Amino acid sequence: MLPWWDIPLLIGLGLFAGGLAGLLGIGGGLIFAPLLLWLNLPPHQALATSSFAIVPTALAGLVAHLRSGSLPLRSSVVIGGAAFGSALLFGGLAGLVSGWILLAMQTLIYVVLAFVVRDRPASEESAEQCEDQAIGWLGGVGCIAGWTAGMLGLGGGLVMVPLMSGPLGLPIHRAVRLSTVAVFCSATAASLQFLHESREVPFMGLLLGGVAAIAAQSTASRLDQFDATLLVRLLRGLAIVLAIDSCRRALHLLMA
């Protein structure tokens, strides 16, 4: 049962996570998972509850992007479908892996992506050309999102945005929008798996996700007002901070 004095903390950090989610296309799991671990949930339960909270957060951002008419249909279907399918697969495997290994995997992902994310200024026309040339790779990016959602309780945005804006050459604003689609699909699939296994704490997930959705819709609708360089720096800074935190927790579990 959640102590009442933790509720203001959940609301405050839910708003913060939602703001980042709408701005960076990350789903909020980067904030949710460490918070739930700090509240003394076991790693498997914390990561499952994080996925549960990501669903309404990502949905709010997705609705904002759909209203703006800025989501390319074919690319969205490819990356979203791949994310959903792979999340179902990997969600069933997460319970077989030790908690410290899950956290160590998080650490590795954060470190690598801190050095991969970059800005690729481009026009709308060149962005569409990049997507046409890399449509198959977008499916692969979606599979990675499903893996991070199913195994690590993350929506996968911190993985997808750097991959799309780096190796695939998409402008970061377009990468954020496509990431939001995949995050919603992967988190939905992972949550269905976790509900079946009764691994999550629904009240915590709904509280975090519901609050975060409010902030996510606000920032997602204003995405184009933010400079691309700022978005890159925010993503890189988040990755470094969270790598340090995940590494510390993994070492603590390993030596316990």
C-alpha positions as CSV (number, residue, x, y, z in Angstrom):
1,M,0.0,0.0,0.0
2,L,1.3,3.4,-1.0
3,P,2.0,5.8,2.0
4,W,0.0,9.0,1.7
5,W,3.2,11.1,2.1
6,D,4.6,9.6,-1.1
7,I,1.6,10.9,-3.2
8,P,2.8,14.6,-3.5
9,L,6.2,13.3,-4.6
10,L,4.6,11.1,-7.2
11,I,2.5,14.0,-8.5
12,G,5.4,16.4,-8.7
13,L,7.8,14.0,-10.4
14,G,5.0,12.8,-12.6
15,L,4.5,16.4,-13.9
16,F,8.3,16.7,-14.5
17,A,8.5,13.3,-16.3
18,G,5.5,14.2,-18.4
19,G,7.0,17.5,-19.5
20,L,10.2,15.7,-20.6
21,A,8.2,13.0,-22.3
22,G,6.3,15.4,-24.5
23,L,9.4,17.4,-25.3
24,L,11.8,14.5,-25.9
25,G,9.6,11.6,-27.0
26,I,10.9,9.5,-24.1
27,G,7.7,8.3,-22.5
28,G,8.7,9.2,-18.9
29,G,10.2,5.9,-17.9
30,L,13.6,7.5,-17.4
31,I,12.1,9.3,-14.4
32,F,9.5,6.7,-13.4
33,A,11.8,3.7,-13.0
34,P,14.4,5.4,-10.7
35,L,11.6,7.0,-8.7
36,L,9.9,3.7,-8.1
37,L,13.2,2.1,-7.2
38,W,13.8,4.9,-4.7
39,L,10.4,4.1,-3.2
40,N,11.8,0.6,-2.4
41,L,9.9,-1.4,-5.1
42,P,11.9,-4.5,-6.2
43,P,13.5,-3.9,-9.6
44,H,11.2,-6.2,-11.5
45,Q,8.1,-4.6,-10.0
46,A,9.4,-1.1,-10.4
47,L,10.2,-1.6,-14.1
48,A,6.8,-3.2,-14.7
49,T,5.0,-0.3,-13.0
50,S,7.1,2.2,-15.0
51,S,5.8,0.7,-18.2
52,F,2.2,0.9,-16.9
53,A,2.7,4.6,-16.2
54,I,4.3,5.3,-19.7
55,V,1.1,4.4,-21.6
56,P,-1.1,7.4,-20.7
57,T,2.0,9.7,-20.8
58,A,2.9,8.7,-24.4
59,L,-0.7,8.7,-25.5
60,A,-1.1,12.3,-24.5
61,G,2.0,13.2,-26.6
62,L,0.7,11.1,-29.5
63,V,-2.6,12.9,-29.5
64,A,-0.9,16.2,-29.6
65,H,1.2,15.2,-32.6
66,L,-1.8,13.7,-34.4
67,R,-3.7,17.0,-33.9
68,S,-0.8,18.9,-35.5
69,G,-0.8,16.7,-38.5
70,S,2.9,16.2,-38.2
71,L,3.1,12.4,-38.0
72,P,4.1,10.5,-41.2
73,L,1.7,7.6,-41.6
74,R,3.9,4.9,-43.1
75,S,6.8,5.5,-40.8
76,S,4.5,5.6,-37.8
77,V,2.9,2.2,-38.7
78,V,6.3,0.6,-39.3
79,I,8.0,1.7,-36.1
80,G,4.9,1.3,-34.0
81,G,4.1,-2.2,-35.2
82,A,7.7,-3.3,-34.6
83,A,7.7,-1.8,-31.1
84,F,4.5,-3.5,-30.1
85,G,5.5,-7.0,-31.4
86,S,8.9,-7.0,-29.8
87,A,7.6,-5.7,-26.5
88,L,5.3,-8.6,-26.2
89,L,8.2,-11.0,-26.9
90,F,10.7,-9.4,-24.5
91,G,8.1,-8.7,-21.8
92,G,7.8,-12.4,-21.2
93,L,11.6,-12.8,-20.8
94,A,12.2,-10.0,-18.2
95,G,11.2,-12.1,-15.2
96,L,13.9,-14.6,-16.0
97,V,16.8,-12.0,-15.6
98,S,18.3,-10.9,-12.3
99,G,17.5,-7.4,-11.1
100,W,21.2,-6.2,-11.2
101,I,21.5,-7.4,-14.8
102,L,18.5,-5.4,-15.8
103,L,20.0,-2.3,-14.2
104,A,23.4,-3.0,-15.7
105,M,21.8,-3.2,-19.2
106,Q,20.2,0.2,-18.5
107,T,23.5,1.7,-17.6
108,L,25.1,0.4,-20.8
109,I,22.3,1.9,-22.9
110,Y,22.5,5.3,-21.3
111,V,26.3,5.5,-21.7
112,V,26.2,4.6,-25.4
113,L,23.4,6.9,-26.3
114,A,24.9,9.9,-24.5
115,F,27.5,9.8,-27.3
116,V,25.2,9.0,-30.2
117,V,22.5,11.7,-30.0
118,R,23.1,14.7,-32.3
119,D,21.2,17.3,-34.3
120,R,20.8,16.9,-38.0
121,P,19.2,20.1,-39.3
122,A,17.0,19.3,-42.3
123,S,14.0,20.5,-44.2
124,E,10.7,18.7,-44.2
125,E,11.4,17.4,-47.7
126,S,14.8,16.0,-46.9
127,A,13.3,14.4,-43.7
128,E,10.8,12.5,-45.8
129,Q,13.6,11.4,-48.2
130,C,15.6,10.1,-45.2
131,E,12.5,8.2,-43.9
132,D,11.9,6.6,-47.4
133,Q,15.5,5.4,-47.6
134,A,15.5,4.1,-44.0
135,I,12.0,2.6,-43.7
136,G,13.4,-0.8,-42.9
137,W,15.8,0.5,-40.3
138,L,12.8,2.2,-38.6
139,G,11.3,-1.2,-38.0
140,G,14.6,-2.2,-36.4
141,V,14.5,0.9,-34.2
142,G,11.0,-0.1,-33.2
143,C,12.2,-3.5,-32.1
144,I,14.8,-1.9,-29.9
145,A,12.0,0.1,-28.3
146,G,10.1,-3.1,-27.6
147,W,13.1,-4.6,-26.0
148,T,13.7,-1.7,-23.7
149,A,10.0,-1.6,-22.7
150,G,9.6,-5.3,-22.2
151,M,12.9,-5.9,-20.4
152,L,13.8,-2.6,-18.8
153,G,10.5,-0.8,-18.2
154,L,11.5,2.1,-20.4
155,G,9.5,3.4,-23.3
156,G,12.6,3.4,-25.5
157,G,12.6,7.1,-26.5
158,L,16.2,7.7,-25.2
159,V,17.2,4.8,-27.5
160,M,15.2,5.7,-30.5
161,V,15.7,9.5,-30.8
162,P,19.5,9.2,-30.8
163,L,19.4,6.4,-33.4
164,M,17.0,8.2,-35.7
165,S,18.7,11.6,-35.3
166,G,22.2,10.1,-35.5
167,P,22.8,7.1,-37.8
168,L,19.5,7.4,-39.7
169,G,19.9,11.2,-40.2
170,L,16.4,12.3,-39.3
171,P,15.9,15.8,-37.8
172,I,15.4,15.6,-34.1
173,H,11.9,17.0,-34.1
174,R,10.8,14.3,-36.5
175,A,12.6,11.7,-34.5
176,V,10.8,12.8,-31.3
177,R,7.4,12.4,-33.0
178,L,8.1,9.0,-34.4
179,S,9.6,8.0,-31.0
180,T,6.3,8.9,-29.3
181,V,4.4,6.5,-31.5
182,A,6.8,3.6,-30.8
183,V,6.9,4.4,-27.1
184,F,3.1,4.2,-26.8
185,C,3.0,0.9,-28.7
186,S,5.8,-0.7,-26.9
187,A,4.6,0.4,-23.4
188,T,1.1,-0.8,-24.2
189,A,2.3,-4.2,-25.2
190,A,4.7,-4.5,-22.2
191,S,1.9,-3.4,-19.8
192,L,-0.5,-6.1,-21.1
193,Q,2.2,-8.7,-20.5
194,F,2.9,-7.4,-17.0
195,L,-0.8,-7.2,-16.1
196,H,-1.1,-10.9,-17.1
197,E,1.8,-11.7,-14.8
198,S,0.6,-9.3,-12.0
199,R,4.0,-7.7,-11.7
200,E,3.0,-4.0,-11.6
201,V,1.4,-1.8,-8.9
202,P,-1.6,-0.4,-10.9
203,F,-2.4,2.5,-8.5
204,M,1.2,3.9,-8.7
205,G,1.2,3.5,-12.4
206,L,-2.1,5.2,-13.0
207,L,-1.2,8.1,-10.7
208,L,2.1,8.7,-12.3
209,G,0.9,8.2,-15.8
210,G,-2.3,10.3,-15.4
211,V,-0.4,13.3,-13.9
212,A,2.4,13.0,-16.5
213,A,-0.1,12.9,-19.4
214,I,-1.2,16.5,-18.5
215,A,2.3,17.8,-18.8
216,A,3.2,15.7,-21.8
217,Q,0.3,17.0,-23.9
218,S,1.3,20.6,-23.2
219,T,5.0,20.2,-24.1
220,A,4.3,17.9,-27.1
221,S,2.0,20.6,-28.7
222,R,4.8,23.1,-28.4
223,L,7.7,20.9,-29.7
224,D,8.5,23.1,-32.7
225,Q,9.1,26.1,-30.4
226,F,12.2,24.4,-28.8
227,D,15.6,24.6,-30.4
228,A,17.0,21.3,-31.7
229,T,20.4,21.9,-29.9
230,L,18.6,22.3,-26.6
231,L,16.8,19.0,-27.1
232,V,20.1,17.2,-27.9
233,R,21.7,18.6,-24.8
234,L,18.8,17.6,-22.6
235,L,18.8,14.1,-23.9
236,R,22.6,13.8,-23.5
237,G,22.5,15.2,-19.9
238,L,19.7,12.8,-18.9
239,A,21.5,9.8,-20.3
240,I,24.7,10.6,-18.3
241,V,22.8,11.2,-15.0
242,L,20.7,8.1,-15.3
243,A,23.8,6.0,-16.3
244,I,25.4,6.9,-13.0
245,D,22.3,6.2,-11.0
246,S,21.6,2.8,-12.7
247,C,25.3,1.8,-12.3
248,R,25.1,2.6,-8.6
249,R,21.9,0.5,-8.1
250,A,23.2,-2.4,-10.1
251,L,26.4,-2.6,-8.0
252,H,24.4,-2.4,-4.8
253,L,22.2,-5.3,-5.8
254,L,25.2,-7.3,-7.0
255,M,27.0,-6.9,-3.7
256,A,24.0,-7.4,-1.5
